[in-house]
Amino acid sequence: MIEQVTPRDLAAWLASARAGGAEPLLLDVREPAEWQAASVRAEGAELLQLPMMSVPPRLHELDPGRPVAVLCHHGARSMQVAMFLQQHGFDRVANVAGGIDAWSLQLDPSVPRY
Protein backbone atom coordinates (compact mmCIF):
# COMPACT_ATOMS: atom_id res chain seq x y z
CA MET A 1 0.00 0.00 0.00
CA ILE A 2 1.31 3.42 -0.95
CA GLU A 3 1.34 6.04 1.76
CA GLN A 4 -0.73 9.13 0.88
CA VAL A 5 0.68 12.42 2.13
CA THR A 6 -1.12 15.71 1.66
CA PRO A 7 0.97 18.73 0.74
CA ARG A 8 0.09 20.13 4.18
CA ASP A 9 1.62 17.02 5.83
CA LEU A 10 4.60 16.65 3.52
CA ALA A 11 7.01 18.63 5.74
CA ALA A 12 6.36 16.22 8.64
CA TRP A 13 6.83 13.21 6.32
CA LEU A 14 10.14 14.63 5.08
CA ALA A 15 11.30 15.36 8.64
CA SER A 16 10.47 11.80 9.65
CA ALA A 17 12.42 10.49 6.67
CA ARG A 18 15.43 12.64 7.58
CA ALA A 19 15.24 11.43 11.17
CA GLY A 20 15.71 7.94 9.74
CA GLY A 21 19.10 9.03 8.44
CA ALA A 22 18.40 9.49 4.74
CA GLU A 23 17.92 12.60 2.64
CA PRO A 24 14.43 12.40 1.15
CA LEU A 25 13.69 13.02 -2.50
CA LEU A 26 10.71 14.90 -3.89
CA LEU A 27 10.24 13.39 -7.34
CA ASP A 28 8.17 15.59 -9.65
CA VAL A 29 6.96 13.40 -12.53
CA ARG A 30 5.12 16.08 -14.49
CA GLU A 31 6.18 17.14 -17.98
CA PRO A 32 8.65 20.00 -18.64
CA ALA A 33 5.88 22.39 -19.77
CA GLU A 34 4.12 21.74 -16.47
CA TRP A 35 7.28 22.56 -14.51
CA GLN A 36 7.44 25.87 -16.35
CA ALA A 37 3.79 26.59 -15.54
CA ALA A 38 4.20 25.89 -11.82
CA SER A 39 6.93 24.56 -9.60
CA VAL A 40 7.49 23.97 -5.91
CA ARG A 41 10.25 23.71 -3.36
CA ALA A 42 10.19 21.44 -0.37
CA GLU A 43 12.28 22.34 2.64
CA GLY A 44 14.38 19.35 3.65
CA ALA A 45 14.26 17.43 0.39
CA GLU A 46 16.07 17.36 -2.89
CA LEU A 47 13.75 18.08 -5.81
CA LEU A 48 14.20 15.96 -8.92
CA GLN A 49 12.12 16.69 -11.99
CA LEU A 50 11.82 13.54 -14.07
CA PRO A 51 8.84 13.00 -16.39
CA MET A 52 6.79 9.89 -15.64
CA MET A 53 7.79 8.07 -18.82
CA SER A 54 11.49 8.68 -18.06
CA VAL A 55 11.36 6.90 -14.71
CA PRO A 56 11.59 3.27 -15.96
CA PRO A 57 14.65 3.77 -18.18
CA ARG A 58 16.35 5.91 -15.53
CA LEU A 59 15.39 3.79 -12.52
CA HIS A 60 19.05 2.85 -12.00
CA GLU A 61 19.76 6.52 -11.18
CA LEU A 62 17.48 6.42 -8.12
CA ASP A 63 18.46 4.98 -4.73
CA PRO A 64 15.90 2.41 -3.50
CA GLY A 65 17.00 3.02 0.09
CA ARG A 66 16.13 6.70 -0.11
CA PRO A 67 12.66 7.93 0.94
CA VAL A 68 10.78 9.26 -2.10
CA ALA A 69 7.67 11.44 -2.21
CA VAL A 70 6.21 11.55 -5.73
CA LEU A 71 4.37 14.60 -7.07
CA CYS A 72 2.35 15.30 -10.22
CA HIS A 73 -0.54 17.60 -11.17
CA HIS A 74 -3.42 15.94 -9.28
CA GLY A 75 -1.95 12.70 -7.88
CA ALA A 76 -2.76 10.03 -10.49
CA ARG A 77 0.58 9.88 -12.34
CA SER A 78 2.49 10.17 -9.09
CA MET A 79 0.52 7.24 -7.68
CA GLN A 80 1.45 5.10 -10.69
CA VAL A 81 5.12 6.03 -10.29
CA ALA A 82 5.00 5.40 -6.54
CA MET A 83 3.58 1.91 -7.14
CA PHE A 84 6.23 1.27 -9.80
CA LEU A 85 8.99 2.30 -7.38
CA GLN A 86 7.57 0.13 -4.62
CA GLN A 87 7.41 -2.85 -7.00
CA HIS A 88 11.08 -2.27 -7.78
CA GLY A 89 12.28 -2.43 -4.19
CA PHE A 90 11.94 1.13 -2.93
CA ASP A 91 11.27 0.85 0.79
CA ARG A 92 9.69 4.20 1.65
CA VAL A 93 7.52 5.78 -1.02
CA ALA A 94 4.68 8.27 -0.66
CA ASN A 95 2.26 9.82 -3.10
CA VAL A 96 1.65 13.55 -2.67
CA ALA A 97 -2.15 13.38 -2.64
CA GLY A 98 -3.78 16.00 -4.83
CA GLY A 99 -0.49 16.93 -6.45
CA ILE A 100 0.67 20.44 -7.17
CA ASP A 101 -2.93 21.59 -7.47
CA ALA A 102 -3.52 20.69 -3.81
CA TRP A 103 -0.13 22.24 -2.99
CA SER A 104 -1.42 25.55 -4.30
CA LEU A 105 -4.69 25.23 -2.37
CA GLN A 106 -3.22 23.97 0.93
CA LEU A 107 0.26 25.46 1.19
CA ASP A 108 1.18 28.15 -1.25
CA PRO A 109 -1.41 30.08 -3.23
CA SER A 110 1.42 31.75 -5.19
CA VAL A 111 1.92 28.43 -7.00
CA PRO A 112 -0.17 28.81 -10.18
CA ARG A 113 -3.04 26.42 -10.74
CA TYR A 114 -3.46 25.12 -14.26
N, C-alpha and C positions, 0 to 999 in steps of 0.2 A: 504494500500500500504506500502510495506517495503522500508525503506530508504536505498539507496545504497551509501556506503562510500568507496572511494578508500583508499588503504593503505596510500597514500600520504596525504589524508585529514582526516585520523583517529585521529591524535593528536588534531585537531581543534574540531572534534566531541566529543572527550573525555573531552576536556576543557569546552565545552558548557554544557555537562552533569554535570560536577563537579560544574559549576557555578549555576546549578539548585539545588545544595545542596545534591546530592547523589554521592556516589563513583561508577563509572561505572565498568562494568565487561566485560572483553574480554573473550568470551566463545569459546574455540577451540574444535570443534566437530570431529576432525580427530581421527584416530585410534592410539593406543600406538606406533606401529611401525613407524607411520608417525611422531609422536612427537620426536622419537629418530633420525629420518632422518633429521629433520629440526624443529627448534622451534624459537619463537619470544618473545620479551618483548615489552610491550607498557607502556611508561611513563604515569603515571596518571591513571592506571587501574589495577585492580586485574586480573590476568590470571587464568582461571579455565579450565583445560583440562578434558573434559567429552565427550566420544565418542557419536556420533549421536544417536545410538540405546539405550543409557543409559539415554538420556534426559527424555523421557516420564515417566519411573518409578521413576526418581529422581527429577521430576518437583517440588515437595514440598520443596526441598532444595534451590530453587532459589526464590529470592524476586521479585515479579512482579512490584514493584515500583522502582526497580533499573534499570538504563539504561544498556542495553546489546548490545554489538557488537559481532556478531557471525562470526567465521573464520573457513574455511576448506582449502582444497587444491586449488581449482579453483573457488569456490563460489556457487556450486550447492547444496551441502549438507547443507552449512550454510544458504542458502536461505530457504530450507525446514524447518530447525530448527527455523529460524527467524519467518516464517509464523506460525509454531506450537506455538511458544511463544506468538505471537500476538493474536492468537485465544484463548489462555488461559489467557488473561487479562494483559499481559505485555504491559505497556504503551509506552515505548520508546525502540524500537528494530531496529538495523541496520544490514545489511549484508555487510561484508567486501568484496567488489566486486573484483573478481579475486583471492581471497584467498592468501595463503602464497606464491604462485607462483608470483603473482603480487607484493607482499611485497618484494620479492627478487629483482624483476626488478625495482621497483619504489623507495624503501627505503634503502634496505640493501643487497647489492650483496654478503655479507658474509653468508647470509642464503642460504643453499644449495637448488637447484632446483632438483626435482625428478619427 
